[in-house]
Amino acid sequence: METHVADLGAVELATYTSLLGIRGFEEHAQDLFSRSLIRGSTHLGIGQEAVAVGARLASRPGDLVVPTYRGHAYALAWGMTFDAAFGELLGRVTGCNSGRGGSKHFADREKGVLPGNAIVAAGLPIGCGTALADRLVGRDRVTIVPFGDGATNQAAFHEALNLAAIWSLPVVFLCENNLYGEMTPLHRTVRIERLADRGAAYGMPGVQADGMDVNAVASVLSEAVERARPGGGPTLVEALTYRFCGHMPGDTEPYRTREEVDEWRARDPITSQRKAARRAGVGESEIRDLETAVAAALDAAEAAAIAAPPPEIADIGLGATEWMEWER
Amino acid sequence: MSEGASRVLTYREAVREALSLELENDPDVFVMGEDIGQYGGVFKVTDGLLARFGPLRILDTPISEAAFVGAAVGAAMTGKRPVVELMFMDFALVAADQLLNQAAKMQFLSGDQFRVPLTIRTQQGVGSGTAAQHSQSLEALFMHLPGFAVALPSSPADAKGLLASAIRADHPTIVIEHKALYGTKGEVPEGIYRTPFGQAALRRPGSDVTIASYSRTVHVALAAAETLAAEGIEAEVIDLRTLVPLDYDTVLDSVGRTGRLVVAHEGHRNAGAGAEIAARVSELAWHALRAPVRRVCGLDIPVPYAAPLEAAWLPSSEAIARGVRESLGSATSPQAA
């Protein structure tokens, strides 16, 4: 497939924009948390953005994603607006889930984003189900289920891989291996070198991708997505990535060295993609203008969310089923 | 919907008929579970459905409850109406995350973006020596955590009508059948009808005491009422039919007339459905009560295997009758004096 040079510049710039928006959003989230404006916790994926953006590049409009609690990147890559994302982070009525879910559960039905799941492997069976529904009605859609390396030790991971394999479901299991299951190094929780090898146990391909390189992720995932779509069955993709931030705010990170973090930071996907855009012919001033515009959009959305009202207490029953009682 | 003809069916046949009619009625309905297709289900409830509806509507699953319950959640979130057979209620605990953290919460935590029109069909209770991991009554778990509507039919007609309502609901429902009821018979209307959730049924009128029950224990309570009638005690027997929502109006109306309430069920007493019913009735009808609410339940130990132990574990009709006599013999509460 030939891409015109000017087009290539536009493509690389669009990818950069997506990465930059996600990184910027999560940096805002760090700041908002430090100012006590975010309740509970917030689990950021700073450094891992190339995986989500690569997944979006590999999928078609309408394809579904079933993210985890570390899922901001997927919601934004799938097209959630900054307003909806900041609103939810701050528990505002303008949030994507109307303030009912918070950081862990970003959902956007219109955009094909199922609720982020705070049980690490729970999304895998659910993703089997969205794929099963598509298979039963003959819909030409693929479900991508991202999850962390830690999830590969939960039973639901194994049950879901097996179910997807026996039914050849149109689903792609996307493991973001960032080397740590929460605060515990992966090598202390599994005996194998490559998590992708777990695919073989269920009769599906298991492939690795450089999770710091958006185009490498997109390339490996494209193959998996296009195998799944016509009924070729699921794939386990292991994206080798790294989170530059802690698992959660307040994570003291005794499990890794500063040198290790710096080594991975040298492969920052945002920096790499900026260079890729430049190489593709995008001018420095155009990039700077874009960076200014993204920063301004983030600032504006954050300010709007801070100014937005919280949900009305009278509406506490939104999303409660008719069987639930929410009046005292 | 009562103008249609009815005929005698077993409880098993009534459930199967509800499934067949809903499968015919709505292409989004599909059924999945362990051994439900080719084998027809271990209790033969789904017998013949695979031949009739094919493998895209009747799905045999691996023994993998987290996977297929989770898959049903995902399918329900994207437009299907899955009906999952959990072979034994005890297996709900294998899929507890998908049931109670996922299905029960998705609509709420998504801010009403995603609904989960999922039906879980299962069976529970003490039957014939199935012991501690195949005999439990776990309805209280689903009553405690908001999210599922909970039905426990005691008759073939309700087994059909409540399941039909469950499948049409836009929310998660669990219809808990009783393994000892599958062979019981009763009049069942033909065609589609939907028994509403939240409407108890008066199974026997009486003026002296109210017995509230559900599932198989309704029949045990009716037997107790017969015994008591011979002693000149008229017990009113209410079949709650659904625990979520629970028809407190019918219970309170009855207690308003009798002043006495005995709750009888097979689930454990400690923090069981009876505890909640007793608490609500005490809150809402304290002045009508002439005796403390009594509970006659399964013992608070696991279900034993040996026949005499199993029988002793169950709430018997004699135990229910004794509960009623104790209620009638109780000192009048100060409030009602």
Boltz contact constraints between the chains, C-beta under 6 A:
constraints:
  - contact:
      token1: [A, 97]
      token2: [B, 110]
      max_distance: 6.0
  - contact:
      token1: [A, 97]
      token2: [B, 111]
      max_distance: 6.0
  - contact:
      token1: [A, 98]
      token2: [B, 111]
      max_distance: 6.0
  - contact:
      token1: [A, 100]
      token2: [B, 109]
      max_distance: 6.0
  - contact:
      token1: [A, 100]
      token2: [B, 111]
      max_distance: 6.0
  - contact:
      token1: [A, 101]
      token2: [B, 109]
      max_distance: 6.0
  - contact:
      token1: [A, 105]
      token2: [B, 109]
      max_distance: 6.0
  - contact:
      token1: [A, 107]
      token2: [B, 110]
      max_distance: 6.0
  - contact:
      token1: [A, 107]
      token2: [B, 113]
      max_distance: 6.0
  - contact:
      token1: [A, 109]
      token2: [B, 113]
      max_distance: 6.0
  - contact:
      token1: [A, 115]
      token2: [B, 109]
      max_distance: 6.0
  - contact:
      token1: [A, 115]
      token2: [B, 110]
      max_distance: 6.0
  - contact:
      token1: [A, 119]
      token2: [B, 97]
      max_distance: 6.0
  - contact:
      token1: [A, 119]
      token2: [B, 101]
      max_distance: 6.0
  - contact:
      token1: [A, 122]
      token2: [B, 97]
      max_distance: 6.0
  - contact:
      token1: [A, 122]
      token2: [B, 102]
      max_distance: 6.0
  - contact:
      token1: [A, 125]
      token2: [B, 66]
      max_distance: 6.0
  - contact:
      token1: [A, 125]
      token2: [B, 67]
      max_distance: 6.0
  - contact:
      token1: [A, 125]
      token2: [B, 70]
      max_distance: 6.0
  - contact:
      token1: [A, 125]
      token2: [B, 71]
      max_distance: 6.0
  - contact:
      token1: [A, 126]
      token2: [B, 70]
      max_distance: 6.0
  - contact:
      token1: [A, 126]
      token2: [B, 73]
      max_distance: 6.0
  - contact:
      token1: [A, 126]
      token2: [B, 74]
      max_distance: 6.0
  - contact:
      token1: [A, 128]
      token2: [B, 71]
      max_distance: 6.0
  - contact:
      token1: [A, 129]
      token2: [B, 71]
      max_distance: 6.0
  - contact:
      token1: [A, 129]
      token2: [B, 73]
      max_distance: 6.0
  - contact:
      token1: [A, 129]
      token2: [B, 74]
      max_distance: 6.0
  - contact:
      token1: [A, 129]
      token2: [B, 75]
      max_distance: 6.0
  - contact:
      token1: [A, 130]
      token2: [B, 74]
      max_distance: 6.0
  - contact:
      token1: [A, 130]
      token2: [B, 78]
      max_distance: 6.0
  - contact:
      token1: [A, 132]
      token2: [B, 71]
      max_distance: 6.0
  - contact:
      token1: [A, 132]
      token2: [B, 75]
      max_distance: 6.0
  - contact:
      token1: [A, 133]
      token2: [B, 75]
      max_distance: 6.0
  - contact:
      token1: [A, 133]
      token2: [B, 78]
      max_distance: 6.0
  - contact:
      token1: [A, 133]
      token2: [B, 80]
      max_distance: 6.0
  - contact:
      token1: [A, 136]
      token2: [B, 56]
      max_distance: 6.0
  - contact:
      token1: [A, 155]
      token2: [B, 66]
      max_distance: 6.0
  - contact:
      token1: [A, 156]
      token2: [B, 66]
      max_distance: 6.0
  - contact:
      token1: [A, 159]
      token2: [B, 64]
      max_distance: 6.0
  - contact:
      token1: [A, 159]
      token2: [B, 66]
      max_distance: 6.0
  - contact:
      token1: [A, 159]
      token2: [B, 67]
      max_distance: 6.0
  - contact:
      token1: [A, 160]
      token2: [B, 67]
      max_distance: 6.0
  - contact:
      token1: [A, 163]
      token2: [B, 67]
      max_distance: 6.0
  - contact:
      token1: [A, 318]
      token2: [B, 112]
      max_distance: 6.0
  - contact:
      token1: [A, 319]
      token2: [B, 107]
      max_distance: 6.0
  - contact:
      token1: [A, 319]
      token2: [B, 108]
      max_distance: 6.0
  - contact:
      token1: [A, 319]
      token2: [B, 111]
      max_distance: 6.0
  - contact:
      token1: [A, 319]
      token2: [B, 112]
      max_distance: 6.0
  - contact:
      token1: [A, 320]
      token2: [B, 108]
      max_distance: 6.0
  - contact:
      token1: [A, 321]
      token2: [B, 171]
      max_distance: 6.0
  - contact:
      token1: [A, 323]
      token2: [B, 149]
      max_distance: 6.0
  - contact:
      token1: [A, 323]
      token2: [B, 244]
      max_distance: 6.0
  - contact:
      token1: [A, 323]
      token2: [B, 245]
      max_distance: 6.0
  - contact:
      token1: [A, 324]
      token2: [B, 146]
      max_distance: 6.0
